[in-house]
Amino acid sequence: MRYNTDLSSLGPQEYKELLKRQNLLPGRRVLLQNIDQNFEHFENEGICNVAELKKRLSTTLKLAAFAQATGVSKEYLTILKREIGSLEQKPIPLADFPDVDETLISRLNDQGIRNSKDHFESRHHGVDELSCLCDLVRINGVGAVAATTFYEAGYRSVDDVASADAAAMLESVSKVNDSKHYYKAKLGVKDMQFCIDFASLLIKYCK
């Protein structure tokens, strides 16, 4: 199984609907403006999947040419490029996970396994806590601390999150954080639903 989403299998319409459901950062909410028309322009230019869209936005010159071809502003496309980048989670250093045994981390480091991607793709990946944490951080926006909170709340894999109810998940995760004070951010049902949606995306497109 792949660590990240296979962008070549993710169509523009499904990605568009994911964006609509996402709790976008304030600076990226412009992506919702004229989103249906913009994505229609992308498809009219022959964009069949997000990998192709990412490629068309990969350099300043390509982005400018795509803006001219579609009529979608360079500003919009620049923000979209950044948002697409978030679909591919950066690996988390194993040492960033709270309370993971330092001896284990050191032993894995000696074997060249230094981050969540290394571990996920290694023979060591199983059902132990570290394996679960390395799976959970594949979800967009879930870092080492959030993964630990999810794990302690009983959501121990991408599959667990994908099958969760957003309100129930928020209650369980908030209860753990109220006790352990892992993070200060105030999360809501929409945040949980985005994690659920993204986990479902990973299951579908990481085969």
FENVENSUL-V213941 format. One line per field, one symbol per residue. ss: DSSP state (h for helix, s for strand, l for the rest). Layout:
ss=???
This chain:
ss=llllllhhhllhhhhhhhhhhllllhhhhhhhllhhhhhhhhhhlllllhhhhhhhlllhhhhhhhhhhhlllhhhhhhhhhhhhlllllllshhhlllllhhhhhhhhhllllshhhhhllllllllhhhhhhhhlllllllhhhhhhhhhlllllhhhhhlllhhhhhhhhhhhhhhhllllllllhhhhhhhhhhhhhhhhhll
